[in-house]
Amino acid sequence: MGDAARGQPKSLLPIAGHPLAEYQVSQLVRAGVERVIISCARGQDRIFRAKLSGLGAEIVAVAEPEPLGRGGGLRYAAQYREESGPLYAFNGDELHDVDLDALLDLHRDRGAAATIVVAPLISQFGVVELADRDRIAGFREAPRLPHWVNAGIYVLDDEALARLPERGDHEQSTFPALAAEGKLYGFRHEGVWITVNTPKDLQRAEQYYADHPELRPTLARNRS
């Protein structure tokens, strides 16, 4: 969650009046999570604790002593666990409506070391359909492609955590190794998944949560 945008961590960008990370913490709380560990850049731990308190979970913000990469940051933050067993891990710029209970159930049923949420790949471009002799047969706007992509949402078990790199990206080291050993599984998700990288992504997220006020974070004391 250490990327910066508009002078602040990217995961604290406001979406429909709430920091992006508030949606993630609230989603975890609804799934029964009571303690959330946040991996952040040096000097950002205080702001994360201040922004995310009161949502119903203990917030443990862990600042990296130096840039460790995504996998290294996860490994460093995992030292602050108080329990063993599977945990949820989110990239800091993802908004989604993944069924976390179903994700955890599948992970346990498969006996996986790690389970990755995968989403269908939607083309960012419209495509031209060509027929014989390159005659244009039609057009399709932003079609779904026959591939699945990593949505940046995981369940990691003890083995996967132990094999995270001390520095670098787990998606280039830990995950390929687990896949080669048959210990990595996918959870197909065809619902909402928005990675907030561009102004267009931000606009889409703003519109979605404006249309769904019931999904906005609320302070724990205000919940019935």
C-alpha positions in Angstrom: 0.0 0.0 0.0 3.0 2.3 -0.3 2.3 3.8 -3.7 1.7 7.6 -3.6 -0.9 9.7 -5.4 -1.7 13.3 -4.9 0.9 13.5 -2.2 -0.5 10.6 -0.1 -0.5 6.8 -0.2 -2.5 5.6 -3.2 -4.6 3.4 -1.0 -5.9 6.4 0.8 -7.3 8.1 -2.3 -10.9 9.2 -1.6 -13.6 7.2 -3.3 -17.1 8.6 -2.9 -16.0 10.3 0.3 -14.0 7.5 1.9 -10.3 6.4 1.6 -10.0 3.4 -0.7 -8.5 1.3 2.1 -11.6 1.9 4.2 -13.6 -0.1 1.8 -11.0 -3.0 2.1 -11.0 -2.9 5.9 -14.8 -2.7 6.1 -15.1 -5.7 3.7 -12.7 -7.7 5.9 -14.7 -6.8 9.0 -17.9 -8.0 7.4 -16.0 -11.3 6.7 -15.2 -11.6 10.4 -11.7 -10.3 10.4 -10.8 -8.6 13.7 -7.1 -7.6 13.1 -5.8 -6.0 9.9 -2.0 -5.7 9.2 -1.1 -3.0 6.7 2.3 -3.0 5.0 3.3 0.6 4.2 6.2 2.7 3.4 8.5 4.2 6.0 6.8 7.1 7.8 3.2 6.2 6.6 2.2 4.0 9.5 0.8 6.8 11.6 -1.5 8.1 8.9 -2.9 4.6 8.2 -3.7 4.1 11.8 -5.4 7.5 12.0 -7.4 7.0 8.8 -8.6 3.5 9.4 -9.4 3.4 13.1 -13.0 2.9 14.2 -14.1 0.5 11.4 -14.4 -2.5 13.7 -10.9 -4.1 13.4 -7.6 -3.5 15.1 -5.3 -1.7 12.7 -1.6 -2.7 12.8 0.4 -0.5 10.4 3.8 -1.9 9.7 6.3 0.5 8.0 9.1 -1.1 5.9 12.5 0.0 7.1 13.4 0.3 3.4 11.7 -0.6 0.1 11.3 -4.4 0.1 9.0 -4.9 -2.9 5.5 -6.4 -2.7 6.6 -9.8 -1.6 9.2 -8.6 0.8 6.7 -6.1 2.3 4.2 -8.9 2.8 6.8 -11.1 4.4 8.0 -8.3 6.7 4.4 -7.4 7.8 3.5 -11.1 8.4 5.9 -11.1 11.4 3.2 -9.2 13.2 0.6 -12.0 13.0 -0.7 -13.3 16.3 -2.1 -16.5 14.8 -1.1 -19.1 12.3 -3.1 -20.4 9.4 -4.5 -18.7 6.3 -4.9 -15.0 6.0 -6.4 -12.6 3.4 -4.0 -10.4 1.5 -5.1 -7.5 -0.7 -3.1 -5.2 -3.1 -3.6 -1.6 -1.9 -5.4 -0.3 -5.0 -8.1 -2.9 -5.5 -11.8 -2.5 -5.0 -14.0 -5.6 -5.4 -17.0 -7.5 -4.1 -15.3 -10.9 -3.8 -17.1 -13.4 -1.5 -14.4 -13.8 1.0 -16.1 -16.6 2.9 -16.4 -18.6 -0.3 -12.7 -17.8 -1.2 -11.5 -19.1 2.2 -13.7 -22.2 1.9 -12.3 -23.1 -1.5 -8.7 -22.5 -0.3 -9.3 -24.9 2.6 -11.1 -27.5 0.5 -8.3 -27.7 -2.0 -5.5 -27.8 0.6 -3.8 -25.0 -1.2 -0.7 -23.2 0.0 -2.1 -20.1 -1.7 -5.3 -19.2 -3.6 -5.4 -16.3 -6.0 -8.6 -14.5 -7.1 -8.7 -14.4 -10.9 -11.0 -12.2 -13.0 -11.9 -12.4 -16.7 -9.7 -10.3 -19.0 -11.7 -7.5 -20.7 -10.1 -5.8 -23.6 -9.5 -2.1 -23.2 -10.1 -1.7 -26.9 -13.0 -2.5 -29.2 -12.1 -5.2 -31.6 -12.7 -5.7 -35.4 -14.0 -9.0 -36.5 -12.4 -10.1 -39.9 -13.9 -12.6 -42.2 -12.7 -14.0 -45.6 -10.3 -11.8 -47.6 -10.2 -9.5 -44.6 -13.7 -8.4 -45.1 -14.9 -6.6 -41.9 -17.7 -8.7 -40.5 -18.5 -6.5 -37.4 -17.3 -4.8 -34.3 -17.3 -5.7 -30.6 -16.8 -3.0 -28.0 -14.4 -4.0 -25.1 -15.1 -7.8 -25.4 -14.3 -10.4 -22.8 -11.2 -12.3 -23.8 -10.6 -16.1 -23.2 -8.1 -15.5 -20.4 -8.1 -14.9 -16.6 -5.9 -12.4 -14.8 -4.6 -12.1 -11.2 -6.9 -9.7 -9.4 -4.4 -9.0 -6.5 -6.5 -10.7 -3.8 -5.2 -13.8 -2.1 -5.5 -16.2 0.7 -2.0 -17.2 1.9 -1.3 -20.1 4.2 1.7 -20.7 6.4 3.8 -22.4 3.7 3.2 -19.6 1.2 4.1 -16.9 3.8 7.3 -18.8 4.7 8.3 -18.8 1.0 7.8 -15.1 0.3 10.9 -13.4 -0.8 12.8 -11.1 1.6 12.9 -8.6 -1.3 11.1 -8.5 -4.5 7.8 -9.6 -6.0 6.0 -12.8 -4.9 4.2 -13.0 -8.2 7.5 -13.6 -9.9 9.0 -16.0 -7.4 6.7 -17.6 -4.8 3.6 -18.0 -6.9 5.4 -19.6 -10.0 7.2 -22.1 -7.6 3.9 -23.0 -5.9 2.2 -23.4 -9.2 4.9 -25.8 -10.4 4.3 -27.9 -7.3 0.5 -28.0 -7.7 0.0 -26.0 -4.5 -1.5 -22.8 -6.1 -5.2 -22.5 -6.9 -7.5 -19.9 -8.5 -10.8 -18.6 -7.4 -12.9 -17.3 -10.3 -14.6 -14.0 -9.7 -16.8 -12.3 -12.2 -18.2 -9.5 -10.1 -16.9 -6.1 -9.4 -13.1 -5.6 -9.7 -11.6 -2.2 -10.1 -7.9 -1.5 -10.0 -7.5 2.3 -9.4 -4.6 3.3 -11.6 -6.0 5.9 -13.9 -8.5 8.8 -13.7 -10.9 6.6 -15.7 -10.6 3.9 -13.0 -11.2 6.5 -10.3 -14.3 7.8 -12.1 -15.6 4.2 -12.4 -15.0 3.5 -8.7 -16.6 6.8 -7.7 -19.7 6.0 -9.8 -20.0 2.5 -8.5 -19.9 3.4 -4.8 -22.1 6.5 -5.4 -24.7 4.0 -6.8 -24.3 1.6 -3.9 -24.3 3.6 -0.7 -24.9 0.5 1.3 -21.3 -0.6 0.5 -19.7 2.5 1.9 -17.7 2.1 5.1 -19.3 3.0 8.4 -17.8 3.5 11.9 -18.3 0.5 14.1 -20.1 2.5 16.7 -22.7 3.6 14.1 -23.5 0.0 13.0 -26.7 -1.4 14.3 
